[in-house]
Amino acid sequence: MAIALLAAASAGSSTPRRDVAGSGAPPEAEEESPEVFLAKAALQQYLSRVVRKDWDGVRGLTHPKALSAIAEARKRAGFDRHALAPWANPKDQLETFRFRGARQVGPGAVAISVGEDFFHADQRGLSTDDPSVYLLFRSQGAFAVGDKRPGGDLSDVSDKAVRLGYRGYVDSQSVAQARRARSLPRR
């Protein structure tokens, strides 16, 4: 009887999600933090709006400091010349995208690696799986796209470089919230 119970229990068991991480299971089976999940959701909305050419929606999901950087670049160059200004280059159209990886790089900051397929009107061709890394920051209670590094890889993004290079991108309330969450005991 005991053997039958053990056999039935092991036949129906599955690996709990917390045991999947670090077990050699595929990366998509690993559990991601709530911060990474929310940042990916915000980037999904942003990129979907880029595909639809909803430029007002794209600007609404772009971090205010990034919008200021775009405006500064426009003043210097005379036109929008920034990786986060897709409306400025109608010859390159984002067709599809896929997430390749993501990690939290600091309190309220997440780096997400994406493969992007672009249609290039001047070449009349499609480039596939172009790598880019997007940096998203918590601002005013939600994640906003703060920068794009075309051709980049997630391993190229250091936590320290993000903390130093993007001071003020994460609002103080989000930083305090993240510190509080780290100090709470885990269940």
N, C-alpha and C positions, 0 to 999 in steps of 0.2 A: 504494500500500500504506500509506504513512504517513498519507494523508488518510483512508483507511478506518479505521485505528486511532484517529485523532483523533475521527472521527465516532462510532465505537462507544464511546469513552471518555466523550465529552460526553453521549451519549444516556443512558447509565446512571448519570451522576453525580447526586448529590444534595447539597444544601447541608449541610455539617457543622454540628452543633449550635452550635459556638463561633462560626460565622459568621452565625448566625441573629439573635443579639442585636444590636440596633441597626440591623438591616437593613430595618426596616419590616415585618417578618413579624409575624403575630399574636402577642400576648403569651404565649399558651399554648405557643408554639414556643420561647420563650426558656428557657435552662437556669437552674434555680434552685440556690442554694447548698445544701449538705447541711443547714445549720442551718435554713433555711426549710422544706426538705422534711420534716425531723423535727418541726418545730413544727406544720406543717400536719397531719401524721399524728396528733399528739397532740390537736389541736383536732378533727379528724375523730372520734376516739374519744370525746372529751368531748361534742360535740354529738349524736352518735349515742346516747349514754347519756341525754342530756336528752330526746331524742325518745322513748326507751323508758321514761322516768321511773325510771331506775336511779340513785336519788339517792346511794347509797353509792358507786357507780362514779364519779359526777360529783364527789363530795367527794374521792375518791382522786386525781382528775386536776386538782384545784384546788390552787394553790400554798398552802403553809402560812401565809404572811403574808396571803393573801387570805382564808383561813378565819378568821384572827384578826380581820381587818377586818370580816367578816360578824358575828362574835361581838360585837365592839364596837358595831356598829350595832344589834344585837339588844338589848344592854344599854341603849343610849340610847333607842331607840324602843319597846322592849317586844316587838318582833317582827322577823323577818328582813326587812330592807329594804336590799337590795343587788342590783346587777345580776347578780352571780354566785350568787344564791340562787334559782334557778328553782323550787325546791320550795316556796317561800313564796307563790307566786302561781299556784294551780291553775286560775284563770280564763283565763290565757294559756298556751296549749300550743304549743310549737315543733313544727311539722309537718315542714318540710323546710328545707334550707339549701344554699347554694352559695358557694364561694370566689370572690371578685372580684379579689383581689390580695394580695400579701404582700411584706414587705421586712424585712431585718434592721435593727434600730435601735440595735444596740450588741452588744458581746460577750455572747453567751448570751441575747439579747433579740430577739424577732421580733413585728412587728405584722401582723395578718391581717385583711383586710376581708372581711366576709361579708354576703350577702343572706339574710334569714330570713323564712320564711312562718309566721305564727302564727295559730292558731285562738283567737278571743276568745269564750269561753263566754257572757259577759254580753251581748255584741252578736250572738251567733250568726252570726259572720262570720269571714272569713279576710282578714288583711292580708298582702300579698305583697311580697317583696323589701325588707323593712325593713332599712336599713343598720346595721351594727354593726362596731366594730373591737375585736378581742380582742388583748390583750397576753400573750404567753407568755414564760416565763423558764426557763432551765436551773436546775434545783434537784435536788440529789442524783443527778446523772448523766442526768436526763431532763427533757423540757419539761413544764411545768405551767402551767395557765391562771391568770394573775395579775390580770387585770382585763378588764372589758367596758365599752366606751363605746357605748351605744345611740345611734343616729342619727349616729354619727361617720363620718368618711371617712379613708382612709389618709393623705391629704395634711394632715389636721389633727394628725397625730401627729409631733412633732419628736423627733429623736434625743436632743437635749439635755434636753427635758422628761422623757423616759422615764428617762434616766440620773439626773437630779436627783430626780424624784418617786418612784422605785422603788428607792432605795438598799437594798442588802441582799437584793434579790429574786434576784439571780444569785449562786450560791455562788462562793466565791473560786477553787475548783478549775476551774470552767468559764471564768472570766475568764482565768486563767493559761493554760489550754489554748488559748483563742482567740488570745491574744497570741503563743504559740508557733507556732500555725498560720500567723499573718500573717508571721512572720519567716522561715519556711521558704521556700526557693526553689521557684517553680512550674515544672512541667515542660511 
